[in-house]
Amino acid sequence: MADLSATPSAERVHIAFFGRRNAGKSSLVNALTGQSVAIVSPVAGTTTDPVRKSMELLPLGPGGMIDTPGLDDEGEVGSLRVGRALRELNRADIAVLVVDAAAGMADEDRALLKRFEQKGVPPLTVFNKCDLRAVSCGEGELAVSAHTGEGEGHQFTYVLPGERGTITVPNPTAQLAVGTLQNFLDRYLEENGGKVDYIHGEDVVEQLASQPGSIGFLLPAMGKDQLFPTVIFDGALPRKTFSMGEAHDKRFYLEARRIK
């Protein structure tokens, strides 16, 4: 695979994110990169200029993600922002249309899809904020929630070389965070292949996650009050549930008989 720093920008794979204001483009880019690349705010029109992030896109190689201003911006200055956003389509290899699932597809979104087609850029429609409203997806469509960081839901920490962050899954269907993660891993491994190691110790996780092509997850401990509700609602406990913990946390029991 080519080195990121040695690959000219023109030869990288560019994925550009388009959509209306407050559709969650910046939140999605931040979630995908694992960094606060773009400023996120509930105020519409926070992104005023295209924001670029270079990174390795496995298995594609060196590439970059581009966050763009909202294409429904208004006024004279807003028109300039829209023009800057549309120019990014000229360099995009993949165009991602981010739609606010709670608001639904608008005329501006449909016009964007037609523009993608005219430019010959492969499109992907992503319905964001699906934790607020469920959507049915067709071909070339995904439903996601870019909600990350601390918040309500199942939380677990991911570990990558030189960085870590927190992922929150809103409205989880499993009783335990380990169950939520295991459901995702099962589907991912079935579709993409790979290997999972269940290990003890945060330091060991960080060591293994520092290897190329690896990622580690740190899961919260299971509370005693979660045992029966989990078995009742989810059935058998997710694999290795009782193996999550340091070795010195294990309990050893001695079987003996009373000597008279």
CORRA-V880336 format. One record per backbone hydrogen bond with DSSP energy under -1.0 kcal/mol. NH is the residue of the N-H (numbers start at 1). CO is the residue of the C=O. If there is no record, write none. Layout:
NH&CO  NH&CO
This chain:
7&4  11&8  12&9  13&62  15&64  16&94  17&66  18&96  23&20  28&24  29&25  30&26  31&27  32&28  33&29  34&30  37&35  51&67  53&65  55&63  57&61  60&57  61&57  63&55  64&13  65&53  66&15  67&51  68&17  71&19  73&70  79&75  80&76  81&77  82&78  83&79  84&80  85&81  86&82  87&83  89&86  90&87  93&14  94&14  95&122  96&16  97&124  98&18  99&126  101&128  104&100  110&106  111&107  112&108  113&109  114&110  115&111  116&112  117&113  118&114  119&115  121&116  124&95  125&140  126&97  127&142  128&99  130&144  132&129  141&138  142&125  144&127  149&166  154&169  156&167  157&218  158&165  159&216  160&163  163&160  165&158  167&156  169&154  180&176  181&177  182&178  183&179  184&180  185&181  186&182  187&183  188&184  189&185  190&186  191&187  192&188  193&189  205&201  206&202  207&203  208&204  209&205  211&208  214&211  216&159  218&157  226&223  227&224  230&226  231&227  232&228  233&229  234&230  235&231  241&238  243&240  249&246  250&247
